[in-house]
Amino acid sequence: MTILSLESRVQPETSESIVYFDGSCPLCRAEIGHYRRHDESGALRFVDVSRAGAALPPGLGRQQAMARFHVLAGDGRLLSGAEAFAAVWRRLPRWRWVARAAALPGAMAALELGYRLVLPVRPVVARFFLRLRQFGGPADGAGRR
């Protein structure tokens, strides 16, 4: 893979991407709060799928959306897991270097494996994160830059 082909895989999209996240998860809220603060151009729209009546795209049910991180990319592709995170990183200037690293051969498979390993223990990690945040500030990271 050449540098040119790597660059083309991390070029920013021109239309908005929609991020579907579990707002009932403190860890997820904190991460989304971080992404919101870094989305200076408004390239991302965030949908909390834990809210009743959250608008979901065709092919994505509420249970699916609650179980995994999803992004409807600006080009119309519905992505989940590590690919969805990489799509978010491509949209945020300070995170594009991470998107470039994710585009390296084998990186996406490793990221997806890591994501799948964390999913079953996410509630435990979230509870730990909540307790940790109780001593250090708001759970959504508000007020931090």
TAFEN-V288208 format. One line per field, one symbol per residue. psi: psi as a letter, one per 20 degrees, with the letter a starting at -180 (. if undefined). A space follows every 50 residues. Layout:
BEGIN
psi->???
END
This chain:
BEGIN
psi->prhghgghijpqqhrqqpppqniiohggggghgggghimhikiqppooii ppjppqqpiorggghhhqpqpoqhjipoqrchhgghhghhiogiihhhhg hhiqpighggggggghhhghjghggggggggghhiiaqhjjqiq.
END
